[in-house]
Amino acid sequence: MKIINKNREFFQYNFFPKNRRGDKILSVYWFAVLLIIAGGIFAMVYVFYGTPYDVREIEARVLTNQIADCISYAGRINSNLILNGAVVVNNNFFEQCHLNFNSNEWKTEQFYINMKIYKLQDVNNPILDTEKGNLNLAVSCSVQENKEQETLATCLKNNFYSLDDKNNQYIIKILTAVRKAEKNVKI
């Protein structure tokens, strides 16, 4: 047993001496490596979070889908809009769809909705034309028909068909616009 202890002592004292000059040189390299790693992590986080994501198109799609589900469910038009072939419009239709455009975060409204319902026989004259939100955003939709501008509102047009309770056919056209350019677009 004494031989094993002598070997341990020999191993500890000869291979790991306490007064080594290499420790000081190695610590400089470790500091440089840690500095490079920290700089890389900082650069990755800055690139990832530095530019905002433009989610206005996704917001416009969600808004359009919410309106479409409220207007027509399973291919049948809502009876609060059209009942027995006649237009029945409530002033609070968008509130029934659980849409709230009021926000304390923004000074002006950041959304716009235009909904038109046409009979399939007459697609030039809408039987119902209603809109809600910031009317100024409709102008930015007409400006962007040929070329999309980043600083203007993102617009989305959607059309679908539906039937009423008497199987009359309707075309529903929804135009949604979402502005929120200050937070979603780097200007």
C-alpha positions as CSV (number, residue, x, y, z in Angstrom):
1,M,0.0,0.0,0.0
2,K,2.8,2.4,0.6
3,I,4.0,2.0,-2.9
4,I,0.6,3.1,-4.3
5,N,0.6,6.1,-2.1
6,K,4.1,7.0,-3.3
7,N,2.9,6.7,-6.9
8,R,0.0,9.0,-6.2
9,E,2.2,11.6,-4.6
10,F,4.6,11.3,-7.5
11,F,1.7,11.6,-10.0
12,Q,0.3,14.7,-8.2
13,Y,3.5,16.5,-7.7
14,N,5.2,15.9,-11.0
15,F,2.3,16.2,-13.4
16,F,0.4,19.0,-11.8
17,P,2.9,21.3,-10.1
18,K,1.4,24.4,-8.5
19,N,3.9,26.9,-9.8
20,R,3.5,26.6,-13.6
21,R,4.2,29.4,-16.0
22,G,1.9,28.0,-18.7
23,D,-1.2,28.7,-16.6
24,K,-0.7,32.5,-17.1
25,I,-0.3,32.1,-20.8
26,L,-3.3,29.7,-21.1
27,S,-5.5,32.1,-19.2
28,V,-4.9,34.8,-21.8
29,Y,-6.1,32.5,-24.5
30,W,-9.1,31.4,-22.5
31,F,-10.1,35.0,-22.1
32,A,-9.7,35.6,-25.8
33,V,-11.9,32.5,-26.6
34,L,-14.6,33.6,-24.1
35,L,-14.5,37.1,-25.6
36,I,-15.0,35.7,-29.1
37,I,-17.9,33.4,-28.0
38,A,-19.6,36.3,-26.2
39,G,-19.2,38.5,-29.2
40,G,-20.7,35.8,-31.5
41,I,-23.7,35.3,-29.2
42,F,-24.2,39.1,-29.0
43,A,-24.1,39.3,-32.9
44,M,-26.6,36.4,-33.3
45,V,-29.0,38.0,-30.8
46,Y,-28.7,41.4,-32.5
47,V,-29.3,40.0,-36.0
48,F,-32.3,37.9,-34.8
49,Y,-34.0,40.7,-32.8
50,G,-32.6,43.7,-34.6
51,T,-35.2,44.0,-37.3
52,P,-38.9,43.6,-36.6
53,Y,-41.0,41.0,-38.3
54,D,-43.6,42.2,-40.7
55,V,-46.7,40.3,-39.5
56,R,-49.2,42.6,-41.1
57,E,-50.1,40.1,-43.9
58,I,-50.7,37.4,-41.3
59,E,-52.9,39.8,-39.3
60,A,-54.9,40.6,-42.4
61,R,-55.4,36.9,-43.1
62,V,-56.6,36.3,-39.5
63,L,-58.9,39.2,-39.7
64,T,-60.3,38.1,-43.1
65,N,-60.9,34.6,-41.8
66,Q,-62.6,35.8,-38.7
67,I,-65.0,37.9,-40.8
68,A,-65.6,35.1,-43.3
69,D,-66.5,32.7,-40.4
70,C,-68.8,35.3,-39.0
71,I,-70.5,36.0,-42.4
72,S,-70.8,32.4,-43.5
73,Y,-70.5,29.1,-41.6
74,A,-70.4,25.8,-43.5
75,G,-71.4,27.5,-46.7
76,R,-74.5,29.1,-45.3
77,I,-74.8,32.9,-44.9
78,N,-75.5,34.4,-41.5
79,S,-79.2,35.1,-40.9
80,N,-78.2,38.5,-39.3
81,L,-77.1,39.6,-42.8
82,I,-79.6,38.0,-45.2
83,L,-82.8,36.3,-44.2
84,N,-85.3,34.9,-46.7
85,G,-83.5,36.6,-49.6
86,A,-83.8,40.0,-48.0
87,V,-80.9,42.1,-46.6
88,V,-81.1,42.4,-42.8
89,V,-78.3,44.5,-41.4
90,N,-77.5,45.2,-37.8
91,N,-75.4,48.2,-37.0
92,N,-73.4,46.2,-34.6
93,F,-72.7,43.3,-37.0
94,F,-68.9,43.6,-36.5
95,E,-69.3,43.6,-32.8
96,Q,-71.2,40.3,-33.1
97,C,-68.2,39.0,-35.0
98,H,-66.1,39.8,-31.8
99,L,-64.1,42.5,-33.7
100,N,-62.8,45.4,-31.6
101,F,-60.8,48.1,-33.4
102,N,-60.2,50.3,-30.4
103,S,-56.8,50.3,-28.9
104,N,-55.0,52.5,-26.4
105,E,-51.7,51.7,-28.0
106,W,-52.4,53.6,-31.3
107,K,-53.6,57.2,-31.8
108,T,-55.5,56.2,-35.0
109,E,-57.2,53.0,-36.0
110,Q,-54.8,50.5,-37.7
111,F,-57.4,48.3,-39.4
112,Y,-59.9,48.6,-42.2
113,I,-62.6,46.2,-43.4
114,N,-64.8,46.5,-46.5
115,M,-67.4,43.8,-47.1
116,K,-69.5,43.5,-50.2
117,I,-72.2,40.9,-50.9
118,Y,-73.4,40.4,-54.4
119,K,-76.1,38.1,-55.8
120,L,-74.6,35.7,-58.3
121,Q,-76.9,37.0,-61.0
122,D,-75.7,40.6,-60.6
123,V,-72.1,40.9,-59.7
124,N,-71.9,44.6,-60.5
125,N,-74.3,45.9,-57.9
126,P,-73.7,44.9,-54.3
127,I,-76.8,44.2,-52.2
128,L,-74.8,44.9,-49.1
129,D,-71.7,47.2,-48.8
130,T,-70.4,47.9,-45.4
131,E,-67.1,49.1,-44.0
132,K,-65.5,49.7,-40.7
133,G,-62.2,51.1,-39.5
134,N,-59.8,53.7,-40.8
135,L,-61.1,54.9,-44.2
136,N,-57.7,56.3,-45.1
137,L,-56.3,52.8,-45.3
138,A,-58.5,52.0,-48.3
139,V,-56.6,54.6,-50.3
140,S,-53.3,52.8,-49.6
141,C,-54.9,49.6,-51.0
142,S,-55.7,51.2,-54.3
143,V,-52.2,52.7,-54.5
144,Q,-50.6,49.3,-54.0
145,E,-52.5,47.4,-56.8
146,N,-49.5,47.4,-59.1
147,K,-46.6,47.6,-56.6
148,E,-46.4,46.9,-52.9
149,Q,-45.1,49.7,-50.7
150,E,-43.6,48.8,-47.3
151,T,-44.6,51.9,-45.5
152,L,-48.3,51.7,-46.5
153,A,-50.9,49.4,-45.1
154,T,-50.9,45.7,-46.1
155,C,-54.1,44.8,-48.0
156,L,-55.7,41.5,-48.6
157,K,-58.7,40.7,-50.9
158,N,-60.7,37.6,-50.5
159,N,-63.7,36.3,-52.4
160,F,-66.0,33.3,-51.6
161,Y,-69.4,31.9,-52.3
162,S,-72.3,31.2,-49.9
163,L,-75.9,30.2,-49.9
164,D,-78.8,31.6,-47.9
165,D,-81.7,29.7,-46.3
166,K,-83.6,29.7,-49.6
167,N,-80.5,28.5,-51.6
168,N,-79.9,31.8,-53.2
169,Q,-76.2,32.1,-54.3
170,Y,-74.0,35.0,-53.2
171,I,-70.5,36.2,-53.8
172,I,-68.8,37.8,-50.8
173,K,-65.8,40.1,-51.3
174,I,-63.8,41.1,-48.3
175,L,-61.0,43.7,-48.3
176,T,-58.9,44.0,-45.2
177,A,-56.1,46.5,-44.5
178,V,-53.6,46.5,-41.6
179,R,-51.3,49.4,-41.1
180,K,-49.1,49.1,-38.0
181,A,-46.1,50.2,-40.0
182,E,-44.3,51.7,-37.0
183,K,-43.8,48.4,-35.3
184,N,-43.7,46.0,-38.2
185,V,-41.6,47.8,-40.8
186,K,-38.1,49.2,-40.4
187,I,-38.3,52.7,-41.9
